[in-house]
Amino acid sequence: MGIMPDHWIRKQSLENGMITPFQESLKKEGVISYGLSSYGYDARLSDEFMIFTNVDNAIVDPKNFCPTSFVERKTDVCVIPPNSFVLCRTVETFKIPRDVLVVCLGKSTYARCGLIVNVTPLEPEWEGQVTLEISNTTPLPAKVYANEGVAQFLFFKGTEVCETSYADRSGKYMGQAGVTLPKL
């Protein structure tokens, strides 16, 4: 399995819609960078946020998730409370080829501020906007910026096409749009 370079990512995005909207070069003037890099794509953070709150003394349970554990905001700058997290999504929509697995890593700018971006791999033939979780590991409030870079996506091409893709098994997060809460 090899990591795919910029020219492959560009071709897949422009010809097959792998990433839309697609930014062909790295934008970095006055913003946290986003766009095509040497061996990846730096996606942008949308302006939709679900900020974790414990006003109702909720218990986080992935089998019985309570949506009232979040406060929804649409804003250009989101403040994540200390030792808390926010659910958000990418501006870009992804359409993963059948022979590719995508791994996402948080950008170093946020990591150096104590913010950790978490997302599971994008499986072969998964499609949608990516829901991200950003944890603030610091004892201070922390800002994140909409329409700027948040995470880098790395594309790994398999040596063979998988037998069963995410689409084949009708994965529960297929085609998600907007911030998507846990599903059972």
N, C-alpha and C positions, 0 to 999 in steps of 0.2 A: 504494500500500500504506500503510495507516494503522495507528498503534498503538492498541490497544483499551483502553478505560477500565475502571475498577473495576466499574461496574454490568454491563458485558458479561461480564467474567470471572466475576462472581458468578453471573449467570444461566446461563452455560455450565457452570459447576461444579455448581450445585445441580440444574439440569434435565437435563443431559447427562453428568454425571460427568467433566468435563474435568480436575478436580483432586480427588483423594480421599486422605486426609481433607482437607476444606476449612475454613480458618480465615477467617471473614468479616471480622474486623477485625485490625489490626496489633497483635500482642502484643509488648510491649517492657519490661514491668516486671521488672527483674533478669535479663533474658536478652537475647541478641542477637536483635533483632526478627525476627518472621516473621508471615506472613499477607497478607491483601489490602492493597495500597497503591493509590495513585491510578491508576497506569498499569502495574501489574504485580503479581506475586505473589512474596513472599519465602518460599522453601521451606526446610524444616528438614533438618538433617543427621541421618541415622540413627546407630545405635550400632554399625554394622558397618564395620570398617576393614581395609584391606590396606596395610600399611606397607612401603614399598620397602626392601629390604636387599640388600647386595652380599656376603653371607657366602660365596657360592659363586663369586664373580668372574664372575657372569653378564653377558651382553651383552644389552641391550634390543633385541629384534628383533620388530617387529610381525608379521612373516611366520612366525616360529617363537618364539612367546612362552613363556617359562619361568615357570610359576606359583610355582616355588620361589624366585623373586626377591622374594616378599612374605612377611611374617609376618601372620597373621590375628589380629585382636583384636575382641572385643565389649566395649565400655566406654563410659562416659559422657563421658570426656575422653580424647582421643587426643593423644599427643605426637609431632609430626613431627620427625624428626632434621634437623639443619642441612643446607641445600643438598640436600634430598631431597623426596620427595612421598608422598602417600597416595592410594589409590583408596577411594572411599566412595560412598554413594548418598543420595538423598533419602528422607525418610519418605513423602512424597507420591507417588502414582502419577498419571501424566498420560495423557490420552486426547485427542490433538490433532485438532481438526476438519480436514476436507479442504481448506478454504480459508484455513488459518492456518499461519504459520511462527513458531516460538518461539526467541528468542535469550536466552541466559543470561549474566548478568554477576555477578561476585563482589561480596559486600557490602563497603562501604567500611570497616567495622570491621576486617575481616580484611586488606583491602588495605593499610591504614595500619600493619599489623603485618608487612608483607612477605610475606603469604600470597596467592597467586594461585589463583583458582578457574577451572578450564577445563572446558568442555563444548562439543561441537558443537551447532549448531541442532537443535531438535526439529522434524522434518519433518512435513508434512501426513499425518494418519492414523497417526502413530507412537503407540504405547502402551507404557507400562511405568514402572518406577522409573528415575530418571535416575542413571547412574553419573557421578560427578564426580571430577576429579583436582585435588587441592590441593597446590600446590608451595610449599615453604618456601624462599624466596630468601635467607634470612638465615643468618649463621654461627652462630646460636643455635637450640636446640630451641624449638618453638612449639606451643602448645595449640590444639585445636579442640574444640568442645562439641557433643555429641549432643543432639538434640531442641531445638536452637536454630537461628536463621536462618543460612544459609550463602550463598545466592545469590538474586538476583532474576530472575524469568522475565518477559520482555516478549513480548506477543502481537501479531503483525502480521497483519492480514487482507489477503489478496490482492484485487486488483480483479476477478479472475476465479478460478474454481476450476481447480486444476492438472489437466493431462491425465493424469498418472501420479503416484500418491501412494506413500509409503513402503510402505504395506500392499499396493498393487497389485504392486509389484516384490518382495514378500516379503523386505524388508530383514532382514539378519542379526541386528539387535539388537531386533527386534520382540518385544514382550511380555516384555522382560527383567525379572527380579525378583532382588533382591540385587545385590551388586557384581559386575559383568560384565567379565571380562578381554577383551583384544583378540581378534577373530576374523578369519580370512582368508576 
